[in-house]
Amino acid sequence: YEGVFKVEFIDVWENPEAGREYGIRLIPTQIFYDSSGKELFRHEGFFSKEDILAKWKELGVEHTKTK
């Protein structure tokens, strides 16, 4: 989904400071941000690819797979 949204994976076991910085309390946690860095949505626990894409659509982000 290049150019539409960016996905980052942070291993909080290897980088505990990032876990504190992002307020991670549970693994996994998914955090959705807008282009200015404002948090739009946070989900703790398993979140399927289909659910993630549906959430982006709900937030108004149109997407099509590019790669």
C-alpha positions in Angstrom: 0.0 0.0 0.0 2.9 2.2 -0.9 2.1 5.9 -0.9 -1.1 5.4 1.0 0.0 4.4 4.5 3.2 3.2 6.1 3.4 0.1 8.4 6.1 -0.1 11.0 6.9 -3.0 13.3 8.5 -2.2 16.6 9.8 -5.1 18.8 9.3 -3.6 22.3 11.4 -6.5 23.8 14.4 -5.2 21.8 13.4 -1.6 22.2 11.6 -1.1 25.5 12.0 2.7 25.2 9.7 2.7 22.1 7.2 0.8 24.1 7.1 3.4 26.8 7.1 6.3 24.2 4.1 4.8 22.4 2.3 3.8 25.6 2.3 0.1 24.7 0.7 -2.0 27.4 -0.2 -5.1 25.5 1.4 -7.0 22.6 0.5 -6.7 19.8 -0.8 -3.1 19.6 -1.8 -1.4 16.4 -1.8 2.4 16.3 -3.1 4.4 13.4 -1.9 7.9 12.8 -2.8 10.6 10.3 -0.2 12.2 8.1 0.5 14.9 10.7 1.2 12.2 13.4 -2.1 12.5 15.3 -3.3 9.2 16.7 -6.6 8.2 15.1 -7.2 4.7 16.5 -5.5 2.2 18.8 -6.2 -1.5 19.1 -4.7 -4.0 21.5 -4.6 -7.6 20.7 -4.8 -9.5 17.4 -6.2 -7.5 14.5 -6.4 -9.3 11.1 -5.3 -7.8 7.9 -8.9 -7.6 6.7 -9.9 -5.7 9.9 -6.9 -3.3 9.5 -7.9 -2.5 5.9 -11.5 -2.1 7.0 -10.5 0.3 9.8 -8.4 2.4 7.3 -11.5 2.6 5.0 -13.7 3.6 8.0 -11.2 6.4 8.7 -11.5 7.6 5.2 -8.3 6.2 3.7 -9.0 4.6 0.3 -6.5 1.9 -0.6 -5.6 -0.6 -3.3 -2.8 -3.0 -3.1 0.2 -1.7 -5.1 2.8 -4.5 -4.4 
